[in-house]
Amino acid sequence: MSAAVQHNVLGSELVPCSYAPLTGYFRDGCCNTDDSDTGAHVICARVTAAFLAFSKLRGNDLSTRRPEHRFAGLQPGDRWCLCAARWKEAHEAGCAPHVVLESTHISALEFILLEDLQRHAWPQRNAAN
């Protein structure tokens, strides 16, 4: 991976997505990418039970523990760098998880409209607390 600063969909420096669980194509906690990341693991999402079930049905079981890959399995609420195509597919199916915009790589915009990401932003910017 290049040592150059990578940017998020807001145009600022990419912020880490998660260290626990350790995520990212490079397992560096960030949704960094380069040409070797053919799956474009660039969307920092806060996964939900609905999304995990959807992903499992689509052939990508993210909730089952895989000790041989040092993967504990995801739980609802975990942050994870998702493939842009899978997030878009979940969005079209009505079960896209929330997105952490500051931690979502700018290359996600090659696949998904910024407006769609913003509608799923975590934390909800318009939500009352």
C-alpha positions as a printed NumPy array, in Angstrom:
array([[  0.   ,   0.   ,   0.   ],
       [  1.131,   3.499,  -0.755],
       [  2.322,   5.639,   2.148],
       [  0.326,   8.566,   0.735],
       [ -2.497,   9.983,   2.843],
       [ -5.799,   8.431,   1.87 ],
       [ -9.05 ,  10.387,   1.951],
       [-12.631,   9.743,   2.963],
       [-15.865,  10.485,   1.095],
       [-15.987,  13.919,   2.764],
       [-12.612,  14.848,   1.25 ],
       [-10.664,  14.874,   4.504],
       [ -8.049,  12.442,   5.806],
       [ -9.346,   8.898,   6.277],
       [-10.076,   8.089,   9.939],
       [ -9.643,   4.53 ,  11.324],
       [-12.761,   2.346,  11.207],
       [-12.078,  -0.292,  13.893],
       [ -9.233,  -1.847,  15.815],
       [-11.523,  -4.225,  17.742],
       [-12.388,  -6.104,  15.679],
       [ -9.362,  -5.326,  13.552],
       [-10.691,  -4.487,  10.116],
       [ -9.537,  -3.341,   6.703],
       [ -8.175,  -5.054,   3.648],
       [ -4.7  ,  -4.615,   5.143],
       [ -5.95 ,  -5.37 ,   8.702],
       [ -4.694,  -1.97 ,   9.796],
       [ -7.963,  -0.703,  11.255],
       [ -8.681,   1.516,   8.236],
       [-10.618,   1.115,   5.007],
       [ -7.431,   1.851,   3.034],
       [ -7.204,   0.384,  -0.437],
       [ -4.944,  -0.056,  -3.424],
       [ -5.025,  -1.926,  -6.736],
       [ -4.608,  -5.312,  -5.015],
       [ -7.952,  -4.856,  -3.187],
       [-10.152,  -6.21 ,  -5.964],
       [-13.14 ,  -6.378,  -3.578],
       [-12.932,  -2.661,  -2.749],
       [-13.232,  -3.049,   1.058],
       [-13.818,   0.692,   1.432],
       [-17.12 ,   1.194,   3.275],
       [-16.796,   1.56 ,   7.045],
       [-20.099,   0.181,   8.272],
       [-21.652,  -0.4  ,  11.671],
       [-23.129,  -3.829,  10.956],
       [-26.617,  -4.873,  11.975],
       [-28.21 ,  -8.28 ,  12.506],
       [-30.251,  -7.752,   9.332],
       [-27.133,  -6.983,   7.292],
       [-25.205,  -9.955,   8.734],
       [-28.099, -12.284,   7.828],
       [-28.277, -10.769,   4.327],
       [-24.546, -11.143,   3.794],
       [-24.643, -14.766,   4.946],
       [-27.464, -15.507,   2.491],
       [-25.334, -13.937,  -0.26 ],
       [-22.447, -16.305,   0.525],
       [-20.317, -14.121,   2.791],
       [-20.774, -15.259,   6.393],
       [-19.321, -12.494,   8.538],
       [-20.877, -13.635,  11.811],
       [-19.338, -17.098,  12.181],
       [-16.074, -17.392,  14.085],
       [-13.133, -18.545,  11.92 ],
       [-10.166, -19.148,  14.252],
       [ -8.028, -20.445,  11.38 ],
       [ -8.2  , -16.914,   9.925],
       [ -7.965, -15.205,  13.337],
       [-11.525, -13.944,  12.809],
       [-13.865, -13.85 ,  15.802],
       [-16.995, -13.199,  13.761],
       [-18.904,  -9.932,  13.755],
       [-21.687,  -8.947,  16.119],
       [-24.33 ,  -6.272,  15.51 ],
       [-22.784,  -2.9  ,  16.323],
       [-19.269,  -3.866,  15.206],
       [-17.59 ,  -1.641,  12.644],
       [-16.157,  -3.368,   9.575],
       [-14.729,  -2.376,   6.195],
       [-17.242,  -3.798,   3.737],
       [-16.941,  -4.393,   0.032],
       [-18.591,  -1.512,  -1.789],
       [-20.531,  -3.892,  -4.035],
       [-21.974,  -5.787,  -1.031],
       [-23.045,  -2.567,   0.702],
       [-24.701,  -1.377,  -2.516],
       [-26.433,  -4.728,  -2.901],
       [-27.707,  -4.505,   0.699],
       [-28.813,  -0.918,   0.077],
       [-30.842,  -2.021,  -2.932],
       [-32.369,  -4.827,  -0.812],
       [-33.3  ,  -2.375,   1.965],
       [-30.897,  -3.673,   4.635],
       [-27.767,  -1.562,   4.275],
       [-25.974,  -0.921,   7.56 ],
       [-25.051,   2.544,   8.793],
       [-21.898,   4.093,   7.345],
       [-19.137,   5.984,   9.163],
       [-18.459,   8.653,   6.538],
       [-15.181,   9.847,   8.058],
       [-13.847,   6.279,   7.818],
       [-15.231,   5.403,   4.374],
       [-12.636,   5.64 ,   1.599],
       [-13.265,   8.185,  -1.161],
       [-13.089,   5.414,  -3.788],
       [-16.497,   4.235,  -2.524],
       [-17.904,   7.052,  -4.657],
       [-16.93 ,   5.049,  -7.754],
       [-19.694,   2.595,  -6.767],
       [-22.182,   4.481,  -4.6  ],
       [-23.678,   7.966,  -4.578],
       [-22.578,  10.203,  -1.713],
       [-26.257,  10.976,  -1.047],
       [-26.969,   7.278,  -0.43 ],
       [-24.058,   7.061,   1.994],
       [-25.159,  10.24 ,   3.747],
       [-28.692,   8.868,   4.237],
       [-27.112,   5.939,   6.115],
       [-24.567,   7.997,   8.057],
       [-23.675,   6.953,  11.604],
       [-24.276,   8.72 ,  13.841],
       [-27.427,  10.027,  12.262],
       [-26.683,  13.702,  11.95 ],
       [-30.381,  14.69 ,  12.105],
       [-31.377,  12.289,  14.872],
       [-32.608,  13.675,  18.147],
       [-30.696,  12.407,  21.157]])
